[in-house]
Amino acid sequence: MSMALKEQQSDLPPSEQAPAAGHKEKHSSNGAVLHDAIIGFADGLTVPFALTAGLSSLGSAHLVIIGGLAELFSGAISMGLGAYLAAVTDRDLYESEERRERDEVINKPEAERAEIYEIFEEYDIGHEDCKSIVQALERNPENWVKFMMTFELKLEKPNISRAWISAATMGASYFIGGLIPMIPYFAMKSVTHALFVSIAITVVILLVFGFVKNWVTIRTKRAGVYGALQTLLVGALAAGTSYGIVRAINSGHAGQT
């Protein structure tokens, strides 16, 4: 680039300047994994903890451990299978819509062409301005179908090879999240003491998890604090409700006997 051109470009606002050579935007490629881990860990922290807190009202550490482990394994398997089936369903939906779009591109090109113009109208781009794009798409039917899938149906082609990764991530995250609040019941003989230690551990983890979750996604401390309090509130409500229900049922059963 000549010096004169560089000086001319430097006078332009940043939004209109040509990008620097070799410039690459950095985007996270782990969004899907992070999404699965957050869902699995959040459910694992709240659901098994709420169950074990409720079972602790019965006074038996053995019962808490057996019931908690049963829920933990079944929940982790269920979360993993659910993630896998969701990925397979997304793939089937995409393939079905892709076949329909391909058929319409071949048999109803006029209608599909009109839909392209409608899509560009949403961005205030007139027919004359996008006519060359439409003609380019007509010369390449596969790109035409891909364009319609992306901009008309707003569907992203799912990566079915990720199905097992999604299932393993969500299942493992659920198991780890649910196992942490149960550790005191393995290490302590008193159910009451174990419950209080479990509550303390879970409160800390909920706060840290909520903060990190929002900070990673939104990147502000204020959002992190809000996420921490929100996650703690949800976990406390779940545990308190479960504890109250189990205690009420147990009291009613004891009264009848």
C-alpha positions in Angstrom: 0.0 0.0 0.0 1.5 3.4 -1.0 2.1 6.1 1.6 -0.5 8.4 0.0 -3.1 5.7 0.2 -2.2 5.0 3.8 -2.5 8.6 4.7 -5.9 8.8 2.9 -7.2 5.8 4.7 -6.0 7.1 8.1 -8.4 10.0 7.7 -11.4 7.7 7.4 -13.4 6.6 10.4 -12.4 3.1 11.8 -15.6 1.5 10.5 -14.7 2.5 6.9 -11.0 1.7 7.0 -9.8 -1.4 5.2 -8.9 -4.3 7.6 -5.3 -4.7 8.4 -3.4 -7.5 6.5 -3.6 -10.8 8.3 -6.3 -9.6 10.6 -8.4 -12.5 12.0 -11.4 -12.2 14.3 -11.2 -14.5 17.3 -14.4 -16.4 18.1 -14.9 -19.2 20.6 -15.3 -22.6 19.0 -16.4 -24.3 22.2 -19.8 -22.7 22.5 -21.7 -26.0 22.1 -19.6 -27.8 24.6 -19.9 -25.0 27.1 -23.7 -24.9 26.6 -23.9 -28.6 27.3 -21.6 -28.4 30.3 -23.6 -25.5 31.8 -26.9 -27.3 31.5 -25.6 -30.6 32.8 -23.7 -29.1 35.8 -26.6 -26.7 36.7 -29.1 -29.6 36.8 -26.6 -31.8 38.6 -26.1 -29.2 41.3 -29.8 -28.6 42.0 -31.7 -31.8 41.4 -29.6 -34.4 43.3 -28.9 -31.8 46.0 -32.6 -31.1 46.5 -33.3 -34.9 46.6 -30.5 -35.7 49.1 -31.5 -32.6 51.2 -35.1 -33.9 51.3 -34.0 -37.5 52.1 -31.8 -36.3 54.9 -35.0 -35.3 56.8 -35.6 -39.0 57.3 -32.3 -39.3 59.4 -30.7 -42.1 57.5 -27.3 -41.5 55.8 -27.6 -44.9 54.1 -30.9 -44.0 52.6 -29.6 -40.6 51.4 -26.6 -42.2 49.7 -28.6 -45.0 48.0 -31.3 -42.6 46.9 -28.8 -39.9 45.8 -26.7 -42.4 43.8 -29.7 -43.9 42.1 -30.9 -40.5 41.0 -27.4 -39.4 40.1 -26.8 -42.3 37.7 -30.3 -42.3 36.2 -30.2 -38.6 35.8 -26.8 -38.6 34.1 -27.9 -41.3 31.7 -31.1 -39.5 31.0 -29.4 -36.2 30.3 -26.9 -37.9 28.0 -29.6 -39.7 26.0 -31.7 -36.6 25.9 -28.8 -34.6 24.4 -28.1 -37.3 21.8 -31.7 -37.6 20.8 -32.0 -33.8 20.5 -29.0 -33.8 18.1 -30.4 -36.6 16.0 -33.8 -34.8 15.9 -32.1 -31.6 14.7 -30.3 -33.6 12.0 -33.5 -35.2 10.8 -35.3 -31.8 10.7 -32.5 -30.2 8.8 -32.3 -33.0 6.2 -36.1 -33.0 5.7 -36.2 -29.2 5.2 -33.2 -29.4 2.9 -34.9 -31.9 0.7 -38.0 -29.7 0.5 -35.9 -26.6 -0.4 -34.0 -28.5 -3.1 -37.3 -29.7 -4.6 -38.7 -26.1 -4.6 -35.5 -24.7 -6.2 -35.8 -27.2 -9.0 -39.6 -27.2 -9.5 -40.6 -23.7 -8.3 -37.7 -21.4 -9.1 -39.9 -18.3 -9.5 -41.3 -18.7 -6.0 -37.9 -19.2 -4.5 -36.5 -16.2 -6.4 -39.3 -14.1 -4.9 -38.4 -15.3 -1.5 -34.8 -14.2 -1.9 -36.0 -10.7 -2.7 -38.2 -10.8 0.4 -35.2 -11.8 2.5 -33.1 -8.9 1.2 -36.0 -6.5 1.7 -35.7 -7.1 5.5 -32.3 -5.5 5.2 -33.6 -2.6 3.1 -31.9 -3.9 0.0 -33.9 -3.4 -3.2 -34.4 -5.7 -6.2 -31.8 -3.9 -8.4 -29.1 -4.0 -5.7 -29.4 -7.7 -5.1 -30.2 -8.9 -8.6 -26.6 -10.0 -9.2 -26.6 -12.1 -6.1 -29.9 -13.8 -7.1 -28.4 -14.5 -10.6 -25.2 -16.0 -9.0 -27.4 -18.2 -6.8 -29.4 -19.4 -9.8 -26.2 -20.6 -11.4 -25.3 -22.7 -8.4 -28.4 -24.7 -7.1 -26.5 -26.1 -4.1 -25.5 -22.7 -2.9 -29.1 -21.6 -3.5 -30.4 -24.3 -1.3 -27.8 -23.5 1.4 -28.8 -19.8 1.2 -32.4 -20.6 1.7 -31.7 -22.9 4.6 -29.6 -20.2 6.3 -31.6 -17.0 5.7 -35.1 -18.2 5.1 -35.5 -21.0 7.6 -32.7 -19.8 9.9 -31.4 -23.4 10.3 -27.8 -24.3 10.8 -26.6 -27.6 9.5 -26.1 -29.8 12.6 -22.9 -31.7 13.2 -24.2 -35.1 14.0 -20.7 -36.3 14.9 -21.1 -34.0 17.9 -24.1 -36.0 19.2 -22.0 -38.4 21.3 -19.7 -35.5 22.5 -22.8 -33.6 23.5 -24.3 -36.6 25.3 -21.0 -37.4 27.1 -20.5 -33.7 28.1 -24.0 -33.3 29.5 -24.1 -36.6 31.3 -20.6 -36.2 32.8 -21.4 -32.6 33.9 -24.6 -33.7 35.5 -22.8 -36.5 37.4 -20.0 -34.3 38.7 -22.4 -31.5 39.7 -24.6 -33.9 41.6 -21.8 -35.9 43.2 -20.2 -32.8 45.0 -23.1 -32.2 47.4 -23.2 -35.9 48.3 -19.6 -36.1 49.5 -20.3 -35.1 53.1 -22.8 -38.0 53.4 -20.0 -40.5 52.6 -17.5 -38.9 55.0 -19.7 -38.1 58.0 -21.8 -40.3 60.3 -24.3 -37.6 61.4 -26.9 -36.9 58.7 -27.6 -33.5 60.2 -23.9 -32.5 60.2 -23.5 -33.8 56.6 -26.6 -31.9 55.5 -25.2 -28.6 56.8 -21.8 -29.2 55.3 -23.5 -30.2 52.0 -25.5 -27.0 52.1 -22.4 -24.9 52.7 -20.5 -26.6 49.9 -23.4 -26.3 47.5 -23.9 -22.6 48.3 -20.3 -21.8 47.5 -20.3 -23.8 44.3 -23.7 -22.3 43.2 -22.3 -18.8 43.7 -19.0 -19.6 41.9 -20.8 -21.5 39.1 -23.4 -18.8 38.6 -20.7 -16.0 38.5 -18.5 -17.9 36.1 -21.4 -18.9 33.8 -22.5 -15.3 33.3 -19.1 -13.9 33.2 -18.0 -16.2 30.5 -21.0 -15.5 28.3 -21.6 -11.8 29.0 -18.1 -10.7 30.2 -19.2 -8.2 32.9 -18.8 -8.5 36.7 -22.3 -7.2 37.2 -23.7 -10.0 35.1 -21.6 -12.4 37.0 -22.9 -11.3 40.4 -26.5 -11.5 39.0 -25.8 -15.0 37.7 -24.4 -16.1 41.1 -27.4 -14.8 43.1 -29.9 -16.2 40.5 -28.3 -19.6 40.6 -28.2 -19.6 44.4 -31.8 -18.7 44.6 -32.9 -21.4 42.2 -30.9 -24.0 44.1 -32.2 -22.9 47.5 -35.8 -23.0 46.3 -35.4 -26.5 44.8 -33.7 -27.9 47.9 -36.1 -26.2 50.4 -39.1 -27.4 48.5 -37.8 -31.0 48.3 -36.9 -31.0 52.0 -40.3 -29.6 53.0 -42.2 -32.1 50.9 -40.3 -35.2 52.1 -40.5 -34.0 55.7 -44.3 -33.4 55.4 -44.8 -36.9 53.9 -42.7 -38.5 56.5 -44.6 -36.7 59.3 -47.9 -37.7 57.9 -46.9 -41.3 57.6 -45.5 -41.3 61.2 -48.8 -39.8 62.4 -50.8 -42.6 60.8 -48.7 -45.2 62.4 
